[in-house]
Amino acid sequence: MFTITKEIIEKANTYLPMEEKRRWCEEIAALLIVPVPMEATNADTGEKEALPDRYEEQPVGRQMALAALLGKTYLGIVGADDKLSAKDYDELLSSFIPNQLERFKGDKDVKNKVFDILYDYNETKKMLNAVLMQKLGHLNDPVIRMMAFMKTVTLEALAKSKQELQETVAETKEYAEHRDEIREQKMKA
């Protein structure tokens, strides 16, 4: 369990620059949003048909990312380049670090720093929430999904038509090469 001390708070980072916040939120959102494969059954053929994926967020990943942000970036209790295991995340999360910080709000020596850390951390959380909502809204937009479905169906139909055309051209060439032989055989018959 991590125990937050005055010394940790005094050395803590109280502000993450806006560009770093933006980049972190974009990177984390890209990791947290995952496709959910969708399918439907064709009423005419009974075959399964793939539909454009729907997207959702991995909520456990969000908690892990926020724990790492607080532990690494703000408080420095975890090395910035350390790769954390599930056990490490459990230790961070079960330490209730934001609650430990809240308890220091009454300590006159570090209360201003605690307020600053929590404020900036909460602003970063809000930014992450906004990025996730925007990306999920866009990816799950019915019009965008319908366009993706239409593109898939159209491309499949074009590929099938192209293959049929190539086969017809090959058959026509074959016939043209052997046309005279075929006529002679028909005339003999």
N, C-alpha and C positions, 0 to 999 in steps of 0.2 A: 504494500500500500504506500502511495506517495503521501507524504505529509508536507503541506505548504508551511513555510516558515517566513518570518519577517525578512530574513536574508534573501530568500528566493524572490520575494516580492520586490525588495529594493533593487535587485539586479534585473528584474523583469523588463521586457519590452512593452511599452504601453500603446504603441501605434504601429500598424502595418500600413505602409504606403498604399495609396489607392490603386496604382498599377499592379502591385503585388497582390492585393485583394482580388482585383478583377481577374488576373491570370490564374490565381489559386481557385477561384470560384469556377472559372471555365474548365480548368483541368479536372477538378473534382466532379463537376456536373457530367462531364464526358464519361467518367468512370462509373458514376452512379446510375446513369440512365441505360437501361438494357431493353432489348427487344423481346416482345412476347409473341411467339409465332401464333398466327391465327389461321384457321382453315374452316371451310364450309363444305357441305355435301351438295353436289350438283343434283337438282331435283329430277332432271331428265335422265342422267346416266348413272346416278348413285355413286359417282367417283368423288373422292376428296379433292378439293381445289384449294390451293394456297391463296390466302388473302394477304394484303400488306400487313406487316407486323404492327402491333400496338406497342407502345413503350410505357415503361413504369420505372420508378425509382427503387433502388435497393436501400431501404431505410436503415439497415444495420450499417451499411457503408457510410451513411451520413454521420452516424454517431461516432464511428471510428475516425473519420476524417476530422470531425470537430475536436475530438479528444487529442488527436495528433497535433492539430493546429494550436490548441491551448498549451499542450505540454512542450512542444518543440519551439514554436514561433514566439509565443508570448512569455512563457515562464522559463524556458530553457532547462526543464528538468529531464528532458529526453534530448539526445543528440540530434541535431538538425538532419543529419544524413543516416541516422539509424533506421533500419527496417524493423518495424514492429510486428511481433507475432500476435496471434489471437490472445494468447495469455497476457502479453504486454498491454494490449488494448483493454482487456478485462481489468487488469490492475489499475490502469489509468481511469477507466470509467467507474470502477467500484470505489475509487478514492474520492469521488464526488468533489472534484477540484473546484468547480464553480461555487459549490456550497462552502467549501473551506475558505475561498476568497471572500464570500459574503460575510463570513464571521469576522473578518479583519476590518470591515467597514467601521467598526467602533474603535479601532486602534488609531489614536491620533498620529502616530509615527508613520503609518503606511496607508491610511484610509484614502488619501487623494490618489495615490498610485493604484490602489485596488479599484476605485471608481473608474479611473481611466482605462485600466486593463479590461474590466468587464464591459465598459461602454464600447470600446473598439471591437472586442470579441463579439459582442451582440450585434454590432453593425455588420461585421463580416458574415455572421450567421444569416442576417436579414438579406444580405446581398446574395448569398448562396441560395436561399429560398427563392428569391426573385429569378435568378438565372435558371434554376430547376423548373420553376413554374413556366417561364417563357419557353424553354426548350421542349418541355413535355406538351405544352399547349400547341406548339408548332408541329411537333412530330405526330401528335394524335389528332390533329385537325382533320375532320371528316373529308374536306375538299382535297387536302393534300394526299390523304390515304386513297381516296377515289381516283385521283390522277395517277398515283403509283400503280393502282390496280389496272387502270385502263392502259397505261404504258406497258405493263407486263403482258396483258392480253394481246395488245396490238403487236408487240415484238414477237410473241409466240406465233401469232397468225402470219406475220411477215416472214418469219423463219420457215414456217411450214410452206408458205406460198413460194418462197425462194427455192426450197428443196424440190417442190413439185415442178417448178419452171426448169430447174437444172436437169431433172429427170426427163422432162419432155424434150428439152433441147438435145440431150444425149440420145434419146430414142429417135428423134428426127435426123440427127447426124448419122446414126446407125442405118436408118432406112435409106437416107440419101446415098450412102456409100454402097449399099447393096441393092439399090432400086432396080437396076437392070437385071440382076440375078433373080430377084423376086418376080419381075414381069415375065421373064423367060419361063420360070417354074409354073406360073399361072397359065401361060399360053400352052405349055405342054400338057397341062392337066385337063 
